[in-house]
Amino acid sequence: MTGVIEALRRRRWLAKIRRSGEARGPWYTEVLAGIALSYPDCCYVEIGVEHGVSMTVVAPCCREVHGCDIEDRAQAMPAGARFWHMPSDEFFARYDGSPPSLIFIDGGHSYEQAKRDYENALRILAPGGIIALHDTWPGEQANARGDLCGEVWRLEREITSEKFTFAVFPGLTLVRP
């Protein structure tokens, strides 16, 4: 019986990660999709939806999906995902979904906003969940601008919880509080 269950699990993973090149996003979206698949009933929250690229890659791997942006990005959301058109501080105060297994923070690039998003994410994260911070490795000073990595990299240096940072521009830090 165990062999049958394992075969079904492998098939589930393969079905969700098999997609054409057009359906794949930047490298970090594939990392996020893999993490989401590791949680049987993943609830995913994304702060900073922009064009919906990462949302489109990760959402099929999750049971419940929420995206928040200060701009109206409802059209970028995949079917079944819930869009919250508001600042992230308000989103975290009003969030009423399941405790998220995975929270991807790619909103405001100021140090202060990234820190508030991180601290708010800690409050709603499911036990054993992961917070993923984007823009944590600018690589060189020229990339530490507001329109690229901003000051998010400063927050990465302060986090003392278990973490791993992909040192590839623009950087992705996975934190397990």
Secondary structure, DSSP 8 states (H G I E B T S, - for coil): -HHHHHHHHHHHHHHHH---GGG--SHHHHHHHHHHHTSTT-EEEEE--TTSHHHHHHGGG-SEEEEEESS--GGGS-TT-EEEES-HHHHHHH--S---SEEEE-S--SHHHHHHHHHHHHHH--TT-EEEEES---SSGGG-STTTTTTHHHHHHH--SEEEEE-STT-EEEEE-
